[in-house]
Every structure is written in structure tokens, then in C-alpha cells.
């Protein structure tokens, strides 16, 4: 069913890097969401009025809010597709995140409204009418919402859309809400116990938590996220795969919406190669990055010594010392300045971001001491930097 809809309404659906294709996916998601949620709203409202159930009617208006969210998503997809202009040279892709944040606020507002209504229902309970037809209609709506969640999750993962993923999460919350509503009706029908208000209260909490989680996931890219290890490896391996590039460091990635990223990286090149030759390689990498990675990449060229055995030896010593402290620490921009009585080893030391800044001086002293234990004439001149790559392992900076 999903493939049929995609093929019918999304032209060139496999070319997900094309902004027009992404827009078509977003509009398809919004259109399907509007249709399904308006239909569910009408059915549930009719059932709720018939059986006089607050939880059923609350569930109906939750679907109406979902329809409004789909409308916002529909409009947001169109806004995000606008090309770059003088005021927004990187396009309008972040509109997707802003729209997802609006959806999150709507979900939270619905949860708060349901919470207040449920409290009132608990304090002032009213009779409800049990109907097997009502239960069957609500059960059918669960199947619709499950499909809608799968539909949006599938499309969201395909084009990496935070709006669609947020909508999918909201649909799963609706499944739980409707299931709870059915439970309330069944309990009343079998035992005559009215738990409508209490069930509505539980549903309201679930709905609010879903909205809060959507907001958290949406705020992260808006505020700026650490580079994922997968993206880091993809970009560094791409750059280092070219002949003439010895290594890379200082990768920064700025997100301007799904599929719209700008990155900068330092590429190490041999200092014994003609600078124009190295510059030609760097230019080619930057152009290829736009085609292969779909990313605007800016590369800073760092010449390094590759045929000096003494530099290689000292760099090996420093690297061994650093790895003995923490495998995640790295060294770059390594230079050697040799004097009459001592040799300065100048380099940048990259440590995990969670390492405390107030320990930097202690860290550099420790590295210098360990290096001097192996090479007494060497003095380390160290600049400590923090990594921009997301990590999940426990930190050890002993």
C-alpha cells in the first residue's frame, strides 16, 4: 500500500536528495494524515456522543489535533522546499524542525486539555453507555493508526524527516490512547465500573510525554548536535580516500535541515609535494563531496612532514603516550622545532568533549612528563581541543 502511494504521488521517488522529491514525500504524508485523522475524528465523535463517553470524545479531538498537525506538516514541507535566497543562503530546510516543534506543542496542549477534563470527570462522574459497535469502531481506528504510524515512520526514515518521525510517534501514542478508551468501555460494560476519568487521566499523561519527547528530538538539531560516529567516518574516509591526503582532523558539520549540511575539515597533505598539486586535489574533493555526499564541504589544507624519520619517531612516541591514557584521544598538526639543547614538539591534542576543561593544564603536564620520561630532550607545546563527535563509551581520564 505504501509503495503504491509513493509511486503514484511522488515522481522520481528514489531520488531523495532532490528537494522537490522530499517536498512531494512531505505533502503525501500530510495529505494521508489529514484524510485519516478527519475520518477518525468524525467516527469517534459520533461514538462518543452516542455512548456519552468523555474518553471517546477526547480521543476524537485528539485525532482532530492530529489532523491539524498534518496540515502544519503539509505546509511545513512546502516552506522547507523554498530555495536559498539572500537572507537564507543555506535554504529553508530547518523549517522541518520548526514544524515538528509546533506539532509537539499541539500534542502537549491536547494532553493538558484531556488531563483537565479527566480530573473533572473523576470529581463529577457521569454514566456512559456500553456499545459493542462502539468498541468495534474504536478497534478499527487502532488498526488505522498503526498503519499511519508505520506509513510515516517508513517515509520518515527514507528521507530522514523529523516531522514524519514525530507524526509516527504521535500515532503510536494515539494507539495507546484508543486502547485505553476501549478498556474503559469494556470494564463499564462487564462490571458496571466507571473508570472513564481515570483512563482519560492516564491517556493524557502518555500524550503529554509523547509531545515532550517529540520536542526534545526536534530541539536537538535546532540547537546543534554532535557529529555522529557514522557521519564522521563517512566524511573522513571519503576525504582520506584521495591520493595526496595523508590524514584529516577538525571536522565540523552544520545542519541546515535534512539533506542540507555544510562541513569543514582539515586535510593533511605532504609538505614535499608542490602546493599547486595539493590545492588541485583539495578542489576536486570539495566538488566531488557535493555530488557524492550531497554536502557543501570546505577543506583547509595542512602541510605535514612525511619523509623525516625523526619527526615520525617523535610523533609515534607522543601517540603511544596519548593512547595509553585514552584510546579516543588523538593528535594532529604535529611539528618539531629542533634547538641546540632541546627539541620542541608542537601539536594539538583532541580529547572527548566531556573531559573537564579545568583539567587541561594538569593533562598537558602529564603528557609532557610521560614524553620526557622517554625522550628527555623533548619539550611538549600542547593545545587541547574538544572532539565534536558524539560518543557513548565511559570516559577515563586518569
C-alpha positions in Angstrom: 0.0 0.0 0.0 2.8 2.4 0.9 4.8 1.7 -2.2 1.6 2.2 -4.3 1.0 5.6 -2.8 4.6 6.6 -3.1 4.9 5.6 -6.8 1.6 7.3 -7.6 2.2 10.6 -5.9 6.0 11.0 -5.7 7.7 11.5 -9.0 11.3 10.1 -9.1 10.7 8.8 -5.6 14.1 7.2 -5.4 16.0 10.5 -5.8 15.6 11.5 -2.2 18.4 14.1 -2.4 16.2 16.2 -4.7 14.4 18.8 -2.7 11.3 18.5 -5.0 11.1 14.8 -4.2 11.4 15.5 -0.5 8.6 18.0 -0.8 6.4 15.5 -2.5 7.0 13.0 0.3 6.1 15.6 2.9 2.9 16.6 1.1 2.0 12.9 0.6 2.5 12.3 4.4 0.4 15.4 5.2 -2.4 14.5 2.8 -2.7 11.0 4.0 -2.6 12.2 7.7 -5.3 14.8 7.1 -7.7 12.2 5.4 -7.2 9.5 8.0 -7.5 11.8 11.1 -10.5 13.7 9.9 -12.2 10.4 9.2 -11.3 9.0 12.6 -12.4 12.3 14.3 -15.9 12.1 12.7 -16.4 8.4 13.7 -15.1 8.7 17.2 -17.1 11.9 17.9 -20.2 10.2 16.8 -19.5 7.2 19.0 -18.6 9.4 22.0 -21.8 11.4 21.7 -23.8 8.2 21.4 -22.3 6.5 24.5 -21.7 9.8 26.4 -18.1 8.9 27.0 -15.5 11.6 27.7 -12.6 9.4 26.9 -14.0 8.5 23.5 -14.7 12.2 22.7 -11.3 13.2 24.0 -9.8 10.6 21.8 -11.8 12.1 18.9 -10.5 15.6 19.4 -7.0 14.1 19.8 -7.5 12.9 16.2 -8.6 16.4 15.2 -5.4 17.8 16.6 -3.5 15.2 14.6 -5.3 16.4 11.5 -4.2 20.0 12.3 -0.7 18.7 12.8 -0.8 17.0 9.4 -2.0 20.4 7.9 1.0 22.0 9.6 3.3 19.3 8.3 1.8 19.7 4.8 2.5 23.5 4.9 5.9 22.9 6.5 7.1 20.6 3.7 6.2 23.3 1.2 8.0 26.0 3.2 11.1 23.9 3.7 11.4 23.3 0.0 11.9 27.0 -0.8 15.3 27.7 -2.4 18.0 29.7 -0.9 17.8 33.4 -1.0 19.8 36.5 0.0 18.6 36.3 3.6 18.8 32.5 3.9 21.8 31.4 1.7 21.6 27.8 3.0 17.9 27.4 2.2 14.9 26.9 4.4 15.4 23.3 5.4 15.2 24.0 9.1 11.5 24.8 8.7 11.0 21.0 9.0 12.4 21.1 12.6 10.3 24.2 13.4 7.2 22.5 12.1 7.9 19.4 14.1 8.3 21.6 17.2 4.9 23.1 16.5 3.4 19.6 16.2 5.0 18.8 19.6 3.3 21.8 21.3 0.0 20.8 19.8 0.3 17.3 21.2 1.2 18.6 24.6 -1.7 21.0 24.5 -4.1 18.2 23.7 -2.7 16.2 26.6 -3.2 19.1 29.0 -6.8 19.6 27.8 -7.5 15.9 28.3 -5.9 16.0 31.7 -8.1 18.8 32.9 -11.2 17.1 31.5 -10.3 13.8 33.1 -9.9 15.4 36.5 -13.3 16.9 36.2 -14.7 13.6 35.1 -13.2 11.9 38.2 -14.6 14.5 40.5 -18.0 14.5 38.8 -18.6 11.1 37.2 -21.5 10.6 34.7 -22.9 7.4 33.3 -21.7 6.1 30.0 -23.4 3.6 27.7 -21.7 0.4 26.5 -22.0 -0.5 22.9 -20.2 -3.3 21.1 -20.5 -1.3 17.8 -18.5 1.5 19.5 -15.8 -0.9 20.6 -15.5 -2.3 17.1 -15.2 1.2 15.6 -12.5 2.1 18.1 -10.7 -1.2 17.4 -10.8 -0.4 13.7 -9.3 3.0 14.4 -6.4 1.4 16.2 -5.6 -0.5 13.0 -5.8 2.7 11.0 -3.4 4.5 13.5 -1.0 1.6 13.5 -0.8 1.7 9.7 -0.4 5.5 9.8 2.4 5.2 12.3 4.2 2.6 10.1 3.5 4.8 7.0 5.1 7.9 8.5 7.9 6.0 10.1 8.8 4.4 6.8 8.7 7.7 4.9 10.5 9.5 7.7 13.4 7.0 7.7 13.6 7.0 3.9 14.1 10.8 3.7 15.3 11.4 7.2 12.4 13.7 8.1 11.9 14.7 11.8 8.4 15.8 11.1 7.3 12.4 9.8 9.1 10.6 12.6 7.3 12.9 15.1 4.0 12.2 13.4 4.7 8.5 13.6 5.4 8.7 17.3 2.2 10.7 17.9 0.2 8.0 16.0 1.6 5.3 18.3 0.5 7.4 21.3 -3.0 7.6 19.8 -3.0 3.8 19.6 -2.4 3.6 23.3 -5.0 6.3 24.0 -7.7 4.5 22.0 -6.8 1.1 23.5 -7.2 2.6 27.0 -10.6 4.0 25.9 -11.7 0.6 24.8 -10.6 -0.8 28.1 -12.7 1.8 29.9 -15.8 0.9 27.8 -15.3 -2.8 28.3 -14.9 -2.5 32.1 -18.1 -0.5 32.3 -19.9 -2.9 30.1 -18.9 -6.0 32.1 -18.7 -4.8 35.7 -20.5 -1.5 35.6 -17.4 0.3 37.0 -16.9 3.8 35.6 -13.1 4.3 35.1 -13.6 6.7 32.2 -12.0 9.6 34.0 -9.1 7.6 35.3 -8.4 6.1 31.9 -8.5 9.5 30.4 -6.1 10.8 33.0 -3.6 8.0 32.1 -4.0 8.7 28.4 -3.4 12.4 29.0 -0.1 11.7 30.7 1.0 9.5 27.8 0.0 12.1 25.2 1.9 14.8 27.0 5.0 12.7 27.4 4.9 11.9 23.7 4.8 15.6 22.9 7.7 16.3 25.2 9.8 13.6 23.6 9.0 14.9 20.1 10.1 18.4 21.3 13.4 17.0 22.6 14.1 15.2 19.4 13.3 18.3 17.4 15.3 20.8 19.5 18.5 18.8 19.2 19.2 19.6 15.6 18.0 23.2 16.0 20.5 23.8 18.9 23.2 21.9 17.1 24.2 18.2 17.6 27.5 16.5 17.9 28.6 14.6 14.8 27.5 11.0 14.8 30.4 8.5 14.5 28.8 7.2 11.3 28.8 10.6 9.6 32.3 11.3 11.0 33.6 8.1 9.4 31.7 8.7 6.2 33.2 12.1 5.6 36.8 11.4 6.9 37.0 8.2 4.9 35.8 10.0 1.8 38.4 12.7 2.1 41.2 10.4 3.1 40.4 8.1 0.2 42.1 10.5 -2.3 45.7 10.2 -3.2 47.7 13.1 -1.8 45.7 13.3 1.5 47.6 11.8 4.4 45.0 12.3 7.2 42.2 14.6 8.4 41.1 16.3 11.6 38.9 19.1 13.0 35.7 18.0 11.2 32.7 20.3 11.8 29.3 19.7 10.4 26.4 22.3 10.4 22.9 21.1 9.7 20.5 23.3 7.8 17.7 20.8 7.5 17.5 17.1 6.4 19.7 16.7 3.4 21.2 20.2 3.8 24.6 20.1 5.6 27.7 22.2 5.4 31.0 20.8 6.7 34.6 21.9 7.1 37.6 19.7 7.7 41.4 20.0 7.8 43.2 17.7 5.3 46.8 16.9 5.9 49.0 16.8 2.7 52.7 16.0 2.3 54.9 19.1 2.6 57.2 17.8 -0.1 54.5 17.9 -2.8 54.0 21.0 -5.0 51.4 23.2 -3.3 49.5 23.8 -6.5 49.2 20.0 -7.0 47.8 19.6 -3.4 45.4 22.5 -4.0 44.1 20.9 -7.2 43.4 17.7 -5.2 41.6 19.6 -2.5 39.5 21.5 -5.0 38.5 18.1 -6.6 37.5 16.7 -3.3 35.3 19.7 -2.5 33.5 19.4 -5.8 33.1 15.6 -5.5 31.7 16.0 -2.0 28.7 17.9 -3.3 27.9 15.1 -5.8 28.8 12.0 -3.7 27.8 13.2 -0.2 25.3 15.9 -1.1 27.2 18.2 1.2 29.0 21.6 0.8 32.5 20.8 2.1 35.2 23.4 2.9 38.7 21.9 3.3 41.6 23.6 5.0 45.0 22.2 3.8 47.7 21.4 6.4 51.2 20.5 5.1 52.9 17.9 7.2 56.3 16.3 7.2 56.1 12.7 5.8 59.7 11.9 4.9 61.5 13.0 8.1 62.3 9.8 10.2 62.9 11.9 13.4 59.5 13.6 13.2 57.9 10.2 12.6 59.7 8.8 15.6 58.7 11.6 17.9 55.1 11.6 16.7 55.0 7.8 17.4 56.2 8.4 20.9 53.6 11.1 21.6 50.8 8.9 20.0 51.8 6.0 22.2 51.6 8.2 25.3 48.2 9.6 24.4 46.7 6.2 23.6 47.9 4.8 26.9 45.7 7.5 28.6 42.6 7.1 26.4 42.1 5.4 23.1 39.7 8.2 22.0 42.4 10.9 22.2 44.1 11.9 19.0 47.0 14.2 17.9 47.2 16.4 14.8 49.2 19.4 13.5 52.3 17.8 14.8 55.5 19.8 14.3 59.1 19.6 15.5 61.3 22.6 16.2 64.9 21.5 17.0 67.2 23.6 19.1 70.7 23.3 20.4 69.7 21.9 23.8 66.1 20.8 23.4 63.5 19.8 20.8 60.0 21.4 20.9 57.2 19.0 19.9 54.2 21.2 19.0 50.8 19.6 18.5 47.1 19.7 19.1 45.6 17.2 21.5 41.9 16.3 20.9 40.1 14.9 23.9 36.5 13.8 24.4 34.1 16.7 24.9 33.1 15.6 28.4 36.6 15.9 29.8 36.6 18.8 32.3 38.2 22.0 30.9 39.7 22.9 34.3 41.9 19.7 34.0 43.5 20.8 30.7 46.7 22.2 32.4 47.0 19.0 34.5 46.6 16.9 31.4 49.2 18.7 29.4 51.7 18.5 32.3 51.1 14.7 32.5 51.6 14.2 28.7 54.8 16.3 28.8 56.1 14.3 31.8 55.4 11.0 30.2 57.0 12.1 26.9 60.1 13.4 28.7 60.5 10.1 30.5 61.0 8.5 27.1 62.7 11.4 25.3 64.5 13.6 27.9 65.4 16.4 25.5 61.8 16.9 24.3 59.5 19.7 25.5 55.8 19.5 24.5 53.9 22.6 23.5 50.3 21.4 23.5 46.9 22.9 22.5 44.0 21.0 23.9 40.8 20.7 21.8 37.4 19.0 22.4 36.0 16.5 20.0 32.8 17.3 18.1 32.0 13.6 17.6 29.2 12.1 19.7 30.5 9.2 22.0 28.7 6.8 24.2 31.6 5.0 25.9 32.5 5.7 29.5 35.2 8.3 29.9 38.6 7.5 31.5 41.0 10.4 32.0 43.1 9.0 34.7 
